[in-house]
Amino acid sequence: MFHGPLMDRKSGLRKDDLIEVLLDIRMLPEDREPWVRGMLIGTTRNAIEILDQRGDFRSVARDVIVEVRLITHLRRTYIEDRELLKFEKDDMRRRSEMHEKAEKTGEGYESSLWG
C-alpha cells in the first residue's frame, strides 16, 4: 500500500496488526493451506508469532515465509497509544520495585550499602 495512513508510519508491522503470511508450499504437508491469517502477536529473530483465525497460537519460522501482507492495523502508533504507554510505565515501575525488593532481601544487602 503506497498511499494512505500507512505512509506516516515509522516502521512496518506492529503488534496487533491483522496480517496474511504466505508459506513456502515445499515446506508443508500435502493439502495444507499455504496462507496463515490472523493477528500478529510478536516477532523474534527467527520467527513471527500469530494468533490465527481459529484462535490457535502459531509461531512461523522466517525461513519458510514467502510473503507477508498487512490487512489492517488495529493499534495506534506507538506514541499515540496511551494504553500501551501506561502499561509500559507501570511495568517498568513494577520491575524496579521487584529489583529493589530482591536486593533488600538478598544476601549481601548490607555490604552493598555506601558507608
N, C-alpha and C positions, 0 to 999 in steps of 0.2 A: 504494500500500500504506500503510494508515494505522496498522497495528498490527504489532508485532514488532521485530526488531533494527534495522530501518532508522530507527525513530523516534529512536534515540540518535545517529544520525549528524549531524555538524555541517553538512555540505553535501550536495548531491545526488550526482551521478555522480562516480566516481573512476576513475582509470586501472585497467585490467584488469577492469572490470565487463562482464558479458555483457548486451548491450542489443539491442533491436529498434528500428529507425527507419523510420517511415512517410514516404515521399517524396510530394510533390505529383505526382499522376499526369499533370497537364497538362505537366509538365516532362520526361517520359520518352518514349522511343520506344514505338510500339505494341507490345503483347505483352510488355512488360517488367514484371517483378515489382516492385511498389511498396515492398516491405519489404526492408530491409537488416538482416541479423542477424549479430552477431559480437561481438568483444571490443573495447572502447574502448581505443584506443592513446593518444590525446591530443586536446586541443582547442586551437583558435586562435580569434582574434576572429571569423573569418569561416567557419570550417569545423570539423567534427569528423572525426577520423581513426579508422578502424575496420579491424580485421583480420577479414574476413568468413569465413563458414563454409567456403569453398573455400580459404582461406589467402591470398586476394588482399587487398592493401592498398587501401583506398578512402578518399578524402577527400571528404566530403559537405558541400556549401555549406549554411550555416544557413538561407539564403533558401528552400530547397526542402524543408525539414523541416517536416512537419505534426505529428508526434507522436514522442516518444521513450519507450520502455518499458524499465524496468530489469527484467531477468530475474533476475539474481543478482549479488552482488558477490563477487569471489574474493580480494581483498586485504583485509587487516585495516585498521582505522582507522589513520590516519597515525601517530599517537603510539605505537601498539602494534606497528607493523611494524618490527621490529628490523633486518630485512634492508634495507629501504628507507632507514632512518636511517643504517645503517652505510655504504651506498652513497653517500648524500649527504655524509656526513662525509669519506669517502675522496675523493670528487670535489672537495670544497672544498679539501682538503689538496693534491690534485694540481694544481688550478688555481692555488693560491697559490704552489706550487713553480715552476710554469711561468712565472708572472708575475715571480717573483724572478729566475729564470734569464734571462728576456728583458731585465729591467732591467740585470742584470750584464753581459750580452753586447752590449747595445745601445750605440750611440754616446752619449756624454754621461753615462755612468755615473758617472765620477769627478766631474763637475761637479755632480751631484745629491747628492753626499755632504755632510753637515754638517761644517763645519770646526771 
